[in-house]
Amino acid sequence: MKRIAWLLSVLFVIACARGEPQKQVQATTNNKETGGMNISSPAFRDNGSIPAKYTCDGANTNPPLAFAGVPQNAKSLALVVDDPDAPGGTFDHWIVWNISPSATNIAEGQPPQGVGGRNGFGKSGYGGPCPPSGEHRYQFRVYALDATLNLPASSSKADLEKAMNGHISAQAQMVGRYRRGS
């Protein structure tokens, strides 16, 4: 009986050890799906507070952004900044596409070379956070695309998302938070 218990224990340990590589493979697969791409900002950390300078309470200028890990086969990048906490539903703050895939950053206050779409303010360009109440999250997403997009500058985020469908080879996201008066 002791031998059977010992044998079952050994088999259990072997089975657990064999399951471990599958977890590692899954993590690698997830990394490939995102392409290992990254977006960051020297002005605030992921899930950190966006400085007022980049909001309607300050200069209302775009924050600096940096991209890394853009796939070599990318033909263009697209950038979307939106607020999923807006009272009327997700509010679009910045939409740009056909950014060069060799771009590694966007300078503070300088829109990237590309085509700017219509944001929630009805304009092209960056419109900073300006929540009516409470703290809101602002999603900064960059997409690597296997094509350049033929969209007019007046296009909305919905138009962009439709055009990107089937062309996204990698994407990355960071979130900034802002509360007025903070």
mmCIF file of the C-alpha atoms, coordinates in Angstrom:
data_MODEL
# 
_entry.id   MODEL 
# 
loop_
_atom_site.group_PDB 
_atom_site.id 
_atom_site.type_symbol 
_atom_site.label_atom_id 
_atom_site.label_alt_id 
_atom_site.label_comp_id 
_atom_site.label_asym_id 
_atom_site.label_entity_id 
_atom_site.label_seq_id 
_atom_site.pdbx_PDB_ins_code 
_atom_site.Cartn_x 
_atom_site.Cartn_y 
_atom_site.Cartn_z 
_atom_site.occupancy 
_atom_site.B_iso_or_equiv 
_atom_site.pdbx_formal_charge 
_atom_site.auth_seq_id 
_atom_site.auth_comp_id 
_atom_site.auth_asym_id 
_atom_site.auth_atom_id 
_atom_site.pdbx_PDB_model_num 
ATOM 1   C CA . MET A 1 1   ? 0.000   0.000  0.000   1.00 0.00 ? 1   MET A CA 1 
ATOM 2   C CA . LYS A 1 2   ? 2.875   2.366  0.804   1.00 0.00 ? 2   LYS A CA 1 
ATOM 3   C CA . ARG A 1 3   ? 4.420   1.608  -2.590  1.00 0.00 ? 3   ARG A CA 1 
ATOM 4   C CA . ILE A 1 4   ? 1.197   2.524  -4.386  1.00 0.00 ? 4   ILE A CA 1 
ATOM 5   C CA . ALA A 1 5   ? 0.911   5.790  -2.439  1.00 0.00 ? 5   ALA A CA 1 
ATOM 6   C CA . TRP A 1 6   ? 4.560   6.554  -3.206  1.00 0.00 ? 6   TRP A CA 1 
ATOM 7   C CA . LEU A 1 7   ? 4.054   5.732  -6.906  1.00 0.00 ? 7   LEU A CA 1 
ATOM 8   C CA . LEU A 1 8   ? 0.945   7.949  -7.081  1.00 0.00 ? 8   LEU A CA 1 
ATOM 9   C CA . SER A 1 9   ? 2.889   10.780 -5.420  1.00 0.00 ? 9   SER A CA 1 
ATOM 10  C CA . VAL A 1 10  ? 5.691   10.459 -7.975  1.00 0.00 ? 10  VAL A CA 1 
ATOM 11  C CA . LEU A 1 11  ? 3.226   10.400 -10.858 1.00 0.00 ? 11  LEU A CA 1 
ATOM 12  C CA . PHE A 1 12  ? 1.458   13.465 -9.442  1.00 0.00 ? 12  PHE A CA 1 
ATOM 13  C CA . VAL A 1 13  ? 4.753   15.400 -9.227  1.00 0.00 ? 13  VAL A CA 1 
ATOM 14  C CA . ILE A 1 14  ? 5.661   14.410 -12.794 1.00 0.00 ? 14  ILE A CA 1 
ATOM 15  C CA . ALA A 1 15  ? 2.229   15.427 -14.068 1.00 0.00 ? 15  ALA A CA 1 
ATOM 16  C CA . CYS A 1 16  ? 2.494   18.810 -12.310 1.00 0.00 ? 16  CYS A CA 1 
ATOM 17  C CA . ALA A 1 17  ? 5.981   19.362 -13.684 1.00 0.00 ? 17  ALA A CA 1 
ATOM 18  C CA . ARG A 1 18  ? 4.805   18.554 -17.195 1.00 0.00 ? 18  ARG A CA 1 
ATOM 19  C CA . GLY A 1 19  ? 1.978   21.111 -16.871 1.00 0.00 ? 19  GLY A CA 1 
ATOM 20  C CA . GLU A 1 20  ? 4.427   23.935 -16.123 1.00 0.00 ? 20  GLU A CA 1 
ATOM 21  C CA . PRO A 1 21  ? 5.865   24.321 -19.660 1.00 0.00 ? 21  PRO A CA 1 
ATOM 22  C CA . GLN A 1 22  ? 2.337   24.698 -21.034 1.00 0.00 ? 22  GLN A CA 1 
ATOM 23  C CA . LYS A 1 23  ? 1.894   27.810 -18.897 1.00 0.00 ? 23  LYS A CA 1 
ATOM 24  C CA . GLN A 1 24  ? 5.156   29.214 -20.252 1.00 0.00 ? 24  GLN A CA 1 
ATOM 25  C CA . VAL A 1 25  ? 4.095   28.521 -23.838 1.00 0.00 ? 25  VAL A CA 1 
ATOM 26  C CA . GLN A 1 26  ? 0.771   30.255 -23.207 1.00 0.00 ? 26  GLN A CA 1 
ATOM 27  C CA . ALA A 1 27  ? 2.547   33.357 -21.876 1.00 0.00 ? 27  ALA A CA 1 
ATOM 28  C CA . THR A 1 28  ? 4.757   33.406 -24.973 1.00 0.00 ? 28  THR A CA 1 
ATOM 29  C CA . THR A 1 29  ? 1.705   33.036 -27.224 1.00 0.00 ? 29  THR A CA 1 
ATOM 30  C CA . ASN A 1 30  ? 0.013   35.992 -25.507 1.00 0.00 ? 30  ASN A CA 1 
ATOM 31  C CA . ASN A 1 31  ? 3.171   38.043 -25.993 1.00 0.00 ? 31  ASN A CA 1 
ATOM 32  C CA . LYS A 1 32  ? 3.184   37.201 -29.713 1.00 0.00 ? 32  LYS A CA 1 
ATOM 33  C CA . GLU A 1 33  ? -0.467  38.204 -30.016 1.00 0.00 ? 33  GLU A CA 1 
ATOM 34  C CA . THR A 1 34  ? 0.358   41.689 -28.720 1.00 0.00 ? 34  THR A CA 1 
ATOM 35  C CA . GLY A 1 35  ? 3.559   41.649 -30.751 1.00 0.00 ? 35  GLY A CA 1 
ATOM 36  C CA . GLY A 1 36  ? 5.521   42.682 -27.683 1.00 0.00 ? 36  GLY A CA 1 
ATOM 37  C CA . MET A 1 37  ? 4.615   46.277 -28.522 1.00 0.00 ? 37  MET A CA 1 
ATOM 38  C CA . ASN A 1 38  ? 4.641   48.912 -25.776 1.00 0.00 ? 38  ASN A CA 1 
ATOM 39  C CA . ILE A 1 39  ? 3.368   52.472 -25.281 1.00 0.00 ? 39  ILE A CA 1 
ATOM 40  C CA . SER A 1 40  ? 4.580   54.686 -22.446 1.00 0.00 ? 40  SER A CA 1 
ATOM 41  C CA . SER A 1 41  ? 4.960   58.313 -21.431 1.00 0.00 ? 41  SER A CA 1 
ATOM 42  C CA . PRO A 1 42  ? 7.725   60.069 -19.505 1.00 0.00 ? 42  PRO A CA 1 
ATOM 43  C CA . ALA A 1 43  ? 5.013   62.412 -18.141 1.00 0.00 ? 43  ALA A CA 1 
ATOM 44  C CA . PHE A 1 44  ? 3.020   59.776 -16.208 1.00 0.00 ? 44  PHE A CA 1 
ATOM 45  C CA . ARG A 1 45  ? 3.133   56.061 -15.535 1.00 0.00 ? 45  ARG A CA 1 
ATOM 46  C CA . ASP A 1 46  ? 0.545   53.475 -16.561 1.00 0.00 ? 46  ASP A CA 1 
ATOM 47  C CA . ASN A 1 47  ? -2.530  53.914 -14.318 1.00 0.00 ? 47  ASN A CA 1 
ATOM 48  C CA . GLY A 1 48  ? -0.964  57.085 -12.921 1.00 0.00 ? 48  GLY A CA 1 
ATOM 49  C CA . SER A 1 49  ? -2.300  60.627 -12.837 1.00 0.00 ? 49  SER A CA 1 
ATOM 50  C CA . ILE A 1 50  ? -2.083  62.708 -15.983 1.00 0.00 ? 50  ILE A CA 1 
ATOM 51  C CA . PRO A 1 51  ? -0.518  66.093 -15.122 1.00 0.00 ? 51  PRO A CA 1 
ATOM 52  C CA . ALA A 1 52  ? -2.970  69.012 -15.468 1.00 0.00 ? 52  ALA A CA 1 
ATOM 53  C CA . LYS A 1 53  ? -0.702  70.511 -18.140 1.00 0.00 ? 53  LYS A CA 1 
ATOM 54  C CA . TYR A 1 54  ? -2.116  67.966 -20.633 1.00 0.00 ? 54  TYR A CA 1 
ATOM 55  C CA . THR A 1 55  ? -5.783  68.651 -19.788 1.00 0.00 ? 55  THR A CA 1 
ATOM 56  C CA . CYS A 1 56  ? -8.397  71.368 -20.257 1.00 0.00 ? 56  CYS A CA 1 
ATOM 57  C CA . ASP A 1 57  ? -7.247  72.768 -16.905 1.00 0.00 ? 57  ASP A CA 1 
ATOM 58  C CA . GLY A 1 58  ? -3.755  73.399 -18.292 1.00 0.00 ? 58  GLY A CA 1 
ATOM 59  C CA . ALA A 1 59  ? -2.197  73.947 -21.710 1.00 0.00 ? 59  ALA A CA 1 
ATOM 60  C CA . ASN A 1 60  ? -4.427  71.222 -23.208 1.00 0.00 ? 60  ASN A CA 1 
ATOM 61  C CA . THR A 1 61  ? -1.468  69.914 -25.189 1.00 0.00 ? 61  THR A CA 1 
ATOM 62  C CA . ASN A 1 62  ? -0.705  66.288 -25.928 1.00 0.00 ? 62  ASN A CA 1 
ATOM 63  C CA . PRO A 1 63  ? 1.650   64.465 -23.559 1.00 0.00 ? 63  PRO A CA 1 
ATOM 64  C CA . PRO A 1 64  ? 4.865   62.929 -24.860 1.00 0.00 ? 64  PRO A CA 1 
ATOM 65  C CA . LEU A 1 65  ? 4.477   59.272 -25.827 1.00 0.00 ? 65  LEU A CA 1 
ATOM 66  C CA . ALA A 1 66  ? 6.985   56.561 -26.694 1.00 0.00 ? 66  ALA A CA 1 
ATOM 67  C CA . PHE A 1 67  ? 6.479   53.345 -28.673 1.00 0.00 ? 67  PHE A CA 1 
ATOM 68  C CA . ALA A 1 68  ? 8.646   50.230 -28.575 1.00 0.00 ? 68  ALA A CA 1 
ATOM 69  C CA . GLY A 1 69  ? 8.459   46.787 -30.112 1.00 0.00 ? 69  GLY A CA 1 
ATOM 70  C CA . VAL A 1 70  ? 6.662   47.815 -33.305 1.00 0.00 ? 70  VAL A CA 1 
ATOM 71  C CA . PRO A 1 71  ? 6.633   44.736 -35.589 1.00 0.00 ? 71  PRO A CA 1 
ATOM 72  C CA . GLN A 1 72  ? 9.001   44.955 -38.559 1.00 0.00 ? 72  GLN A CA 1 
ATOM 73  C CA . ASN A 1 73  ? 6.181   44.155 -40.990 1.00 0.00 ? 73  ASN A CA 1 
ATOM 74  C CA . ALA A 1 74  ? 4.073   47.157 -39.854 1.00 0.00 ? 74  ALA A CA 1 
ATOM 75  C CA . LYS A 1 75  ? 3.136   49.556 -42.642 1.00 0.00 ? 75  LYS A CA 1 
ATOM 76  C CA . SER A 1 76  ? 1.579   52.187 -40.358 1.00 0.00 ? 76  SER A CA 1 
ATOM 77  C CA . LEU A 1 77  ? 0.524   52.968 -36.798 1.00 0.00 ? 77  LEU A CA 1 
ATOM 78  C CA . ALA A 1 78  ? -2.757  54.304 -35.459 1.00 0.00 ? 78  ALA A CA 1 
ATOM 79  C CA . LEU A 1 79  ? -3.300  56.076 -32.145 1.00 0.00 ? 79  LEU A CA 1 
ATOM 80  C CA . VAL A 1 80  ? -6.558  56.365 -30.220 1.00 0.00 ? 80  VAL A CA 1 
ATOM 81  C CA . VAL A 1 81  ? -7.064  58.162 -26.907 1.00 0.00 ? 81  VAL A CA 1 
ATOM 82  C CA . ASP A 1 82  ? -10.491 57.884 -25.326 1.00 0.00 ? 82  ASP A CA 1 
ATOM 83  C CA . ASP A 1 83  ? -12.364 58.116 -22.024 1.00 0.00 ? 83  ASP A CA 1 
ATOM 84  C CA . PRO A 1 84  ? -14.518 55.049 -21.280 1.00 0.00 ? 84  PRO A CA 1 
ATOM 85  C CA . ASP A 1 85  ? -15.900 56.731 -18.117 1.00 0.00 ? 85  ASP A CA 1 
ATOM 86  C CA . ALA A 1 86  ? -17.627 59.643 -19.868 1.00 0.00 ? 86  ALA A CA 1 
ATOM 87  C CA . PRO A 1 87  ? -21.281 60.040 -18.821 1.00 0.00 ? 87  PRO A CA 1 
ATOM 88  C CA . GLY A 1 88  ? -22.640 59.667 -22.380 1.00 0.00 ? 88  GLY A CA 1 
ATOM 89  C CA . GLY A 1 89  ? -20.439 56.665 -23.253 1.00 0.00 ? 89  GLY A CA 1 
ATOM 90  C CA . THR A 1 90  ? -16.853 56.472 -24.457 1.00 0.00 ? 90  THR A CA 1 
ATOM 91  C CA . PHE A 1 91  ? -15.582 59.914 -25.485 1.00 0.00 ? 91  PHE A CA 1 
ATOM 92  C CA . ASP A 1 92  ? -12.834 60.206 -28.101 1.00 0.00 ? 92  ASP A CA 1 
ATOM 93  C CA . HIS A 1 93  ? -9.982  62.632 -27.342 1.00 0.00 ? 93  HIS A CA 1 
ATOM 94  C CA . TRP A 1 94  ? -7.453  61.912 -30.099 1.00 0.00 ? 94  TRP A CA 1 
ATOM 95  C CA . ILE A 1 95  ? -7.500  59.826 -33.274 1.00 0.00 ? 95  ILE A CA 1 
ATOM 96  C CA . VAL A 1 96  ? -4.549  59.606 -35.675 1.00 0.00 ? 96  VAL A CA 1 
ATOM 97  C CA . TRP A 1 97  ? -3.650  57.024 -38.326 1.00 0.00 ? 97  TRP A CA 1 
ATOM 98  C CA . ASN A 1 98  ? -1.031  56.466 -41.034 1.00 0.00 ? 98  ASN A CA 1 
ATOM 99  C CA . ILE A 1 99  ? 1.731   57.324 -38.556 1.00 0.00 ? 99  ILE A CA 1 
ATOM 100 C CA . SER A 1 100 ? 5.089   56.026 -39.810 1.00 0.00 ? 100 SER A CA 1 
ATOM 101 C CA . PRO A 1 101 ? 5.911   52.632 -38.285 1.00 0.00 ? 101 PRO A CA 1 
ATOM 102 C CA . SER A 1 102 ? 9.437   53.911 -37.681 1.00 0.00 ? 102 SER A CA 1 
ATOM 103 C CA . ALA A 1 103 ? 8.087   56.514 -35.229 1.00 0.00 ? 103 ALA A CA 1 
ATOM 104 C CA . THR A 1 104 ? 9.385   55.783 -31.747 1.00 0.00 ? 104 THR A CA 1 
ATOM 105 C CA . ASN A 1 105 ? 7.809   58.742 -30.007 1.00 0.00 ? 105 ASN A CA 1 
ATOM 106 C CA . ILE A 1 106 ? 5.434   61.669 -30.173 1.00 0.00 ? 106 ILE A CA 1 
ATOM 107 C CA . ALA A 1 107 ? 6.855   64.865 -28.707 1.00 0.00 ? 107 ALA A CA 1 
ATOM 108 C CA . GLU A 1 108 ? 4.943   66.900 -26.157 1.00 0.00 ? 108 GLU A CA 1 
ATOM 109 C CA . GLY A 1 109 ? 2.609   69.337 -27.889 1.00 0.00 ? 109 GLY A CA 1 
ATOM 110 C CA . GLN A 1 110 ? 3.504   67.983 -31.341 1.00 0.00 ? 110 GLN A CA 1 
ATOM 111 C CA . PRO A 1 111 ? 0.984   65.876 -33.251 1.00 0.00 ? 111 PRO A CA 1 
ATOM 112 C CA . PRO A 1 112 ? 2.573   62.965 -35.085 1.00 0.00 ? 112 PRO A CA 1 
ATOM 113 C CA . GLN A 1 113 ? 2.938   62.952 -38.867 1.00 0.00 ? 113 GLN A CA 1 
ATOM 114 C CA . GLY A 1 114 ? -0.236  61.178 -39.958 1.00 0.00 ? 114 GLY A CA 1 
ATOM 115 C CA . VAL A 1 115 ? -3.913  61.783 -40.594 1.00 0.00 ? 115 VAL A CA 1 
ATOM 116 C CA . GLY A 1 116 ? -5.975  63.197 -37.735 1.00 0.00 ? 116 GLY A CA 1 
ATOM 117 C CA . GLY A 1 117 ? -9.557  62.058 -37.342 1.00 0.00 ? 117 GLY A CA 1 
ATOM 118 C CA . ARG A 1 118 ? -12.559 63.758 -35.764 1.00 0.00 ? 118 ARG A CA 1 
ATOM 119 C CA . ASN A 1 119 ? -12.525 63.566 -31.958 1.00 0.00 ? 119 ASN A CA 1 
ATOM 120 C CA . GLY A 1 120 ? -15.495 63.871 -29.597 1.00 0.00 ? 120 GLY A CA 1 
ATOM 121 C CA . PHE A 1 121 ? -15.131 67.663 -29.624 1.00 0.00 ? 121 PHE A CA 1 
ATOM 122 C CA . GLY A 1 122 ? -15.871 67.569 -33.373 1.00 0.00 ? 122 GLY A CA 1 
ATOM 123 C CA . LYS A 1 123 ? -12.313 68.626 -34.239 1.00 0.00 ? 123 LYS A CA 1 
ATOM 124 C CA . SER A 1 124 ? -9.098  67.086 -35.469 1.00 0.00 ? 124 SER A CA 1 
ATOM 125 C CA . GLY A 1 125 ? -6.198  66.901 -33.044 1.00 0.00 ? 125 GLY A CA 1 
ATOM 126 C CA . TYR A 1 126 ? -5.718  66.352 -29.355 1.00 0.00 ? 126 TYR A CA 1 
ATOM 127 C CA . GLY A 1 127 ? -8.415  67.369 -26.891 1.00 0.00 ? 127 GLY A CA 1 
ATOM 128 C CA . GLY A 1 128 ? -7.223  66.793 -23.345 1.00 0.00 ? 128 GLY A CA 1 
ATOM 129 C CA . PRO A 1 129 ? -9.031  65.229 -20.418 1.00 0.00 ? 129 PRO A CA 1 
ATOM 130 C CA . CYS A 1 130 ? -11.814 67.390 -19.003 1.00 0.00 ? 130 CYS A CA 1 
ATOM 131 C CA . PRO A 1 131 ? -14.063 65.151 -16.893 1.00 0.00 ? 131 PRO A CA 1 
ATOM 132 C CA . PRO A 1 132 ? -17.279 66.780 -15.666 1.00 0.00 ? 132 PRO A CA 1 
ATOM 133 C CA . SER A 1 133 ? -16.957 65.054 -12.277 1.00 0.00 ? 133 SER A CA 1 
ATOM 134 C CA . GLY A 1 134 ? -14.898 62.419 -10.516 1.00 0.00 ? 134 GLY A CA 1 
ATOM 135 C CA . GLU A 1 135 ? -11.807 60.625 -11.742 1.00 0.00 ? 135 GLU A CA 1 
ATOM 136 C CA . HIS A 1 136 ? -11.830 59.260 -15.301 1.00 0.00 ? 136 HIS A CA 1 
ATOM 137 C CA . ARG A 1 137 ? -9.552  56.787 -17.065 1.00 0.00 ? 137 ARG A CA 1 
ATOM 138 C CA . TYR A 1 138 ? -7.976  57.770 -20.383 1.00 0.00 ? 138 TYR A CA 1 
ATOM 139 C CA . GLN A 1 139 ? -6.893  54.903 -22.626 1.00 0.00 ? 139 GLN A CA 1 
ATOM 140 C CA . PHE A 1 140 ? -3.876  55.570 -24.860 1.00 0.00 ? 140 PHE A CA 1 
ATOM 141 C CA . ARG A 1 141 ? -3.792  52.806 -27.495 1.00 0.00 ? 141 ARG A CA 1 
ATOM 142 C CA . VAL A 1 142 ? -1.375  52.334 -30.368 1.00 0.00 ? 142 VAL A CA 1 
ATOM 143 C CA . TYR A 1 143 ? -2.004  49.838 -33.158 1.00 0.00 ? 143 TYR A CA 1 
ATOM 144 C CA . ALA A 1 144 ? 0.540   48.427 -35.623 1.00 0.00 ? 144 ALA A CA 1 
ATOM 145 C CA . LEU A 1 145 ? -1.169  47.844 -38.972 1.00 0.00 ? 145 LEU A CA 1 
ATOM 146 C CA . ASP A 1 146 ? -0.121  45.785 -41.985 1.00 0.00 ? 146 ASP A CA 1 
ATOM 147 C CA . ALA A 1 147 ? -1.492  48.506 -44.302 1.00 0.00 ? 147 ALA A CA 1 
ATOM 148 C CA . THR A 1 148 ? -1.881  52.234 -44.662 1.00 0.00 ? 148 THR A CA 1 
ATOM 149 C CA . LEU A 1 149 ? -5.484  53.377 -44.485 1.00 0.00 ? 149 LEU A CA 1 
ATOM 150 C CA . ASN A 1 150 ? -7.398  55.317 -47.114 1.00 0.00 ? 150 ASN A CA 1 
ATOM 151 C CA . LEU A 1 151 ? -9.691  57.363 -44.865 1.00 0.00 ? 151 LEU A CA 1 
ATOM 152 C CA . PRO A 1 152 ? -10.566 61.063 -45.101 1.00 0.00 ? 152 PRO A CA 1 
ATOM 153 C CA . ALA A 1 153 ? -9.393  63.300 -42.259 1.00 0.00 ? 153 ALA A CA 1 
ATOM 154 C CA . SER A 1 154 ? -12.989 63.829 -41.139 1.00 0.00 ? 154 SER A CA 1 
ATOM 155 C CA . SER A 1 155 ? -13.328 60.133 -40.183 1.00 0.00 ? 155 SER A CA 1 
ATOM 156 C CA . SER A 1 156 ? -14.413 59.107 -36.700 1.00 0.00 ? 156 SER A CA 1 
ATOM 157 C CA . LYS A 1 157 ? -13.028 56.419 -34.403 1.00 0.00 ? 157 LYS A CA 1 
ATOM 158 C CA . ALA A 1 158 ? -15.777 54.077 -35.619 1.00 0.00 ? 158 ALA A CA 1 
ATOM 159 C CA . ASP A 1 159 ? -14.608 54.622 -39.220 1.00 0.00 ? 159 ASP A CA 1 
ATOM 160 C CA . LEU A 1 160 ? -11.019 53.978 -38.159 1.00 0.00 ? 160 LEU A CA 1 
ATOM 161 C CA . GLU A 1 161 ? -11.902 50.802 -36.276 1.00 0.00 ? 161 GLU A CA 1 
ATOM 162 C CA . LYS A 1 162 ? -13.806 49.493 -39.303 1.00 0.00 ? 162 LYS A CA 1 
ATOM 163 C CA . ALA A 1 163 ? -10.851 50.242 -41.600 1.00 0.00 ? 163 ALA A CA 1 
ATOM 164 C CA . MET A 1 164 ? -8.369  48.620 -39.168 1.00 0.00 ? 164 MET A CA 1 
ATOM 165 C CA . ASN A 1 165 ? -10.405 45.411 -38.949 1.00 0.00 ? 165 ASN A CA 1 
ATOM 166 C CA . GLY A 1 166 ? -8.213  42.536 -40.150 1.00 0.00 ? 166 GLY A CA 1 
ATOM 167 C CA . HIS A 1 167 ? -5.088  44.735 -40.364 1.00 0.00 ? 167 HIS A CA 1 
ATOM 168 C CA . ILE A 1 168 ? -3.935  44.890 -36.713 1.00 0.00 ? 168 ILE A CA 1 
ATOM 169 C CA . SER A 1 169 ? -0.688  42.977 -36.224 1.00 0.00 ? 169 SER A CA 1 
ATOM 170 C CA . ALA A 1 170 ? 0.043   44.280 -32.694 1.00 0.00 ? 170 ALA A CA 1 
ATOM 171 C CA . GLN A 1 171 ? -1.334  46.739 -30.187 1.00 0.00 ? 171 GLN A CA 1 
ATOM 172 C CA . ALA A 1 172 ? -0.426  48.260 -26.842 1.00 0.00 ? 172 ALA A CA 1 
ATOM 173 C CA . GLN A 1 173 ? -2.271  50.310 -24.254 1.00 0.00 ? 173 GLN A CA 1 
ATOM 174 C CA . MET A 1 174 ? -1.554  52.464 -21.249 1.00 0.00 ? 174 MET A CA 1 
ATOM 175 C CA . VAL A 1 175 ? -4.050  54.246 -19.024 1.00 0.00 ? 175 VAL A CA 1 
ATOM 176 C CA . GLY A 1 176 ? -3.824  57.670 -17.446 1.00 0.00 ? 176 GLY A CA 1 
ATOM 177 C CA . ARG A 1 177 ? -6.193  58.987 -14.797 1.00 0.00 ? 177 ARG A CA 1 
ATOM 178 C CA . TYR A 1 178 ? -7.436  62.514 -14.233 1.00 0.00 ? 178 TYR A CA 1 
ATOM 179 C CA . ARG A 1 179 ? -9.703  64.273 -11.751 1.00 0.00 ? 179 ARG A CA 1 
ATOM 180 C CA . ARG A 1 180 ? -10.272 68.016 -12.123 1.00 0.00 ? 180 ARG A CA 1 
ATOM 181 C CA . GLY A 1 181 ? -8.901  70.095 -9.306  1.00 0.00 ? 181 GLY A CA 1 
ATOM 182 C CA . SER A 1 182 ? -6.198  67.527 -8.484  1.00 0.00 ? 182 SER A CA 1 
# 
